[in-house]
Amino acid sequence: MKVQPIEAHEQNPVQMDGASGAKMRMLIGPAEQAKNFHMRHFSVEPGGYTPHHQHDYEHEIVVLKGSGVAKSEQGDREFSAGDIIWVPANEMHQFQNTGGDALEFICLIPAPMDCSK
């Protein structure tokens, strides 16, 4: 079992092309030998955004702090703290911080996979 604060995990800038002001922490993943899911924490500064991209796996997201816009093939959807977001596999998507404070969310993805996305 692992019990640690979010802040105890190293935070790194999102390195994918098209990202600005986005950082990620791997909370549970390869280091824990997690076989089913990886849990990541993202922080996006005001005006920042994740890359506009797609991949062959879904994600489940819970928004912890802040507000923003989720961009997808179905259009833009506003969200705020306490909301959940489901992104199906292969759907183009991007998260933009439209608020004045940091946007923070937890994102679950299937494992194993490339954890840089």
N, C-alpha and C positions, 0 to 999 in steps of 0.2 A: 504494500500500500504506500502511496505517496501523498503527503499533505504538505503543501508549500504555498506561500502567497504568490500571486501573479507576478509581483515585482521581483521575486527571487530568480526569475528566468531572464536570460539574456535577450535584449531587444535589439533587432537589426533592421536597417532600412529595407523595404521591399525593393528588390533589384530588377524586377521585370520592367521592360520598356513601357512607357506610358504611365508609370506611377509617380506621384508627387506628394511628399509629406506623409507617406504611409510607412509604418513600422510594424514588425511582427515578432511575437514571442511564440516559440514552440512550447506549449505547456505539457502535453503528453504526446509522445511520438516514438521515433526510433530509439532514443536513449532508454526508454522504459520497455522497449520491445512490445509496444502496443500492437496487437495483431488485427484488430477490427477497425478502430478509429484513431485519428490523430486530432488533438484539440489545440487550436491556435488562438492567440489573442492579438487583435489588430488595434492599432491606434493611428488615427488620421488627423493631422493638424487642421485647423480652420482653413478652408479653401483648398485642401488637399484631396487626393483621390487615389483609389486603387487603379490598376490598369484595366482598360476595356478589353476583355479577353473571354475565351471559352476553353473548356477542357472536357474530357470524357467521364467526369464524375460529378455527382451532386455535392452541394454543401448545405448544411443547416447552420443558421446564424441566430444568435440572440444579441440584441443591442443593449449594451450596459449603460453607456453615457452618450450624450450628445444627440445630434439630429443630422439627417442627410437625405440624399436622393439615391435610390437604387435604379440604375439605368438598365433596361433589358430590351429584348425584341418586342415586348408588349408595350413599351413606353416607360416613362419615368414614374416612380412611386416614391412618395415621401415616407420617411420613417423616423422614429425617435426612440429614446430609451424605453425599454420594456417591450418593444416589438420583436417579432421573430420574422425571419426571411428564409425561404427555401428556394434554392437555385437548382433547377434540374440539370442533368448532364447535357453538355453541348450547347447550352444557352449562352449567348453573348451577355456579359454583365459587367457592371462597374459600380462602385460605391463612392459617392462624393460627399464630403463634409460641407454642409451648407450653413452650419451654425457658427457661433462665436467661440465655442469651447471645443476641446478635443472630442472626437468621435471614438468610442471604444466598443468593440464587439468581439464575441467569441465565435469561432467558426470551426465546425466539425467536418472532417472529410474522411473518406474511406482510407484504410491502410492496407498494404504498403503502397507507396507511391512517391512521386517526386514532391518533396515537402517544400520546395522553393516557391510554389505557386499558391 
